[in-house]
């Protein structure tokens, strides 16, 4: 079995993000001692992660309460979209652009139909993996989620959206911590095709670190691991984008 078979990109991404447990990390580090190919793959993923971080850090934050008609600076948007397109080519993603000037996170995710089940599959199924607790980014995710779901509410095209949280992103769905509890509840009630999920392993790590029980917002689906959920969804043909 080759290293490409032994360690998936999803697994190595989890390592880069510090999301593996001690046993998994130890096994990978032992392999790295004598495997240059594996080390090169991890280095490449770290470079790509930096490029993605740069792209998302420069996407304009949309405020649905202020400046609805405020012009958007397309310079940074063009750079960000170009970087994401380049990354998609490097990783071998299958990409389909429906709009030459995407204006938000959801539009970019929609444009990137990663690993489609079939080319004639018109469904839009996306997983947004939220790993940040940055207020601007979280508000952007919720703003763009709502705008996207409204657009397709009466469409014949089937749409499904999962917002999967782990790491620092757990705070989006933590009861008594999330400032968006009321808004999330409203979105859950309004859109049956929207699911909020949390990584059980990440929850357990926070509980172990703080010594306190972690309670998630009502309606949150707790999955065994973010990594496993992402891998399963990608096998089913869902698009995946990390924020």
C-alpha positions in Angstrom: 0.0 0.0 0.0 1.4 3.4 -1.0 1.5 6.4 1.3 -1.2 8.0 -0.8 -3.4 5.1 0.1 -2.4 5.1 3.8 -2.9 8.8 4.5 -5.7 10.7 2.8 -5.5 14.5 2.3 -8.3 14.8 4.8 -6.3 13.0 7.5 -3.2 15.1 6.8 -5.3 18.3 6.8 -6.5 17.2 10.3 -2.9 16.9 11.4 -2.0 20.3 10.0 -4.9 21.8 12.0 -4.0 19.9 15.2 -7.2 17.9 15.2 -5.7 14.4 15.5 -5.6 12.6 18.8 -2.3 11.7 20.5 -2.2 8.2 19.1 -2.9 9.3 15.5 -0.3 12.1 15.7 2.3 9.8 17.2 1.8 7.2 14.4 2.1 9.9 11.7 5.2 11.4 13.3 6.9 8.0 13.4 6.1 7.6 9.7 7.5 11.0 8.9 10.9 10.1 10.3 11.7 8.0 7.3 9.2 9.0 4.6 10.2 12.1 2.6 7.2 11.8 0.3 4.8 12.1 3.2 6.7 15.1 4.5 6.5 16.8 1.1 2.7 16.2 1.0 2.3 17.8 4.4 4.4 20.8 3.4 2.3 21.2 0.3 -0.9 21.1 2.3 0.5 23.7 4.7 1.3 26.0 1.8 -2.2 25.5 0.3 -3.8 26.2 3.7 -1.9 29.5 3.9 -3.2 30.5 0.4 -6.8 29.6 1.4 -6.5 31.6 4.6 -5.2 34.6 2.6 -8.1 34.3 0.2 -10.8 34.2 2.9 -9.2 36.9 5.0 -9.6 39.2 2.0 -13.2 38.4 1.1 -15.3 41.5 2.0 -17.6 41.1 5.0 -21.2 41.6 4.0 -23.3 43.4 6.6 -27.0 42.7 6.0 -28.1 45.6 8.2 -25.8 48.3 6.9 -24.5 49.4 3.5 -26.7 47.2 1.3 -25.9 49.3 -1.7 -22.2 49.9 -0.8 -19.9 49.1 -3.7 -17.8 45.9 -3.3 -14.1 46.1 -3.9 -13.6 43.5 -6.7 -9.8 43.8 -6.6 -9.4 41.6 -3.5 -12.4 39.5 -4.5 -10.7 38.7 -7.9 -7.4 37.9 -6.1 -9.2 35.6 -3.6 -11.2 33.8 -6.3 -8.1 33.4 -8.4 -6.3 31.9 -5.5 -9.1 29.4 -4.9 -9.3 28.5 -8.5 -5.5 27.9 -8.6 -5.8 25.7 -5.5 -8.6 23.8 -7.1 -6.4 23.1 -10.1 -3.5 21.9 -7.9 -5.8 19.6 -5.9 -7.6 18.2 -9.0 -11.0 19.6 -8.0 -13.7 19.6 -10.7 -14.9 23.2 -10.8 -17.9 24.8 -12.5 -18.4 28.6 -12.4 -22.0 29.9 -12.6 -21.1 33.5 -12.0 -17.9 35.3 -13.2 -17.9 37.6 -10.2 -18.8 35.6 -7.0 -19.6 38.0 -4.2 -19.5 35.9 -1.1 -18.4 32.7 0.6 -21.5 30.7 -0.5 -21.1 31.9 -4.1 -17.5 30.7 -4.2 -18.5 27.4 -2.6 -21.3 27.0 -5.1 -18.9 27.6 -7.9 -16.6 24.8 -6.8 -18.5 21.6 -7.4 -15.9 19.3 -5.8 -15.9 15.6 -6.7 -19.5 15.6 -8.2 -21.2 12.2 -8.3 -22.1 12.7 -11.9 -21.6 15.6 -14.3 -25.3 15.8 -14.9 -26.1 16.0 -11.2 -27.7 19.3 -10.8 -28.0 19.1 -7.0 -26.0 21.6 -4.9 -24.7 19.9 -1.7 -22.2 21.6 0.4 -20.4 21.2 3.7 -19.0 24.4 5.2 -16.4 23.4 7.8 -16.2 26.3 10.3 -13.0 26.2 12.4 -12.8 29.8 13.4 -14.5 31.9 16.1 -13.7 35.2 14.3 -16.8 37.3 14.6 -16.7 38.8 11.1 -16.2 35.4 9.5 -19.0 33.8 11.5 -21.4 36.6 10.6 -20.4 36.3 6.9 -21.1 32.6 7.0 -24.6 33.1 8.4 -25.3 36.1 6.1 -24.3 34.1 3.0 -26.0 31.0 4.2 -29.3 32.8 4.5 -28.9 34.6 1.2 -28.1 31.3 -0.6 -31.0 29.4 0.9 -33.4 32.2 0.1 -32.3 32.2 -3.5 -33.0 28.5 -3.9 -36.1 28.3 -1.7 -38.6 28.0 -4.6 -36.1 26.6 -7.1 -36.5 23.2 -8.8 -32.8 22.6 -8.1 -32.3 20.6 -4.9 -30.0 22.3 -2.4 -28.6 20.9 0.9 -26.2 22.7 3.2 -24.3 21.4 6.2 -22.4 23.8 8.5 -19.9 21.6 10.4 -18.1 23.1 13.3 -15.0 21.9 15.1 -11.9 23.5 16.8 -12.6 27.1 17.6 -15.6 27.0 15.4 -17.5 25.1 18.0 -18.4 28.3 19.8 -20.8 29.1 16.9 -23.1 26.3 18.3 -22.2 26.3 22.0 -25.1 27.1 24.3 -24.4 30.0 26.6 -21.5 31.0 24.4 -22.9 31.6 20.9 -24.1 35.2 20.2 -26.1 33.8 17.3 -28.4 31.3 19.1 -31.6 33.1 18.1 -30.6 33.5 14.5 -29.5 29.9 14.2 -32.8 28.8 15.7 -34.7 30.8 13.2 -32.6 29.5 10.3 -33.2 25.9 11.5 -37.0 26.5 11.6 -37.1 28.2 8.3 -34.9 25.8 6.2 -35.2 22.1 6.4 -32.3 21.7 4.0 -29.9 23.3 6.5 -28.1 21.3 9.2 -25.8 22.5 11.9 -23.3 19.9 13.0 -20.6 19.7 15.7 -17.6 17.3 16.0 -17.8 15.1 19.1 -14.1 14.7 19.3 -13.6 18.4 19.4 -16.3 18.7 22.1 -14.6 16.1 24.2 -11.3 17.9 23.9 -12.8 21.2 25.1 -14.5 19.3 28.0 -11.2 17.7 28.9 -9.4 21.1 28.7 -11.9 23.1 30.7 -13.3 20.4 33.0 -16.8 21.5 32.2 -19.6 19.9 30.2 -20.2 21.4 26.8 -23.8 21.9 25.8 -24.6 22.6 22.2 -27.6 24.6 20.8 -30.8 22.7 20.3 -31.0 21.0 16.9 -27.2 20.6 16.6 -26.3 17.2 15.2 -23.2 15.8 16.9 -21.1 13.6 14.6 -18.3 11.3 15.8 -15.6 13.3 14.1 -15.3 16.2 11.6 -12.7 14.3 9.6 -14.9 11.2 9.2 -18.0 13.4 8.3 -16.0 15.3 5.7 -14.6 12.1 4.1 -18.1 10.5 4.0 -19.7 13.6 2.4 -16.9 13.9 -0.2 -17.5 10.2 -1.1 -21.2 11.0 -1.6 -20.3 13.9 -3.9 -20.7 16.9 -1.6 -18.7 20.0 -2.1 -16.4 20.9 0.8 -14.9 24.2 1.8 -13.1 25.1 5.0 -13.5 28.4 6.7 
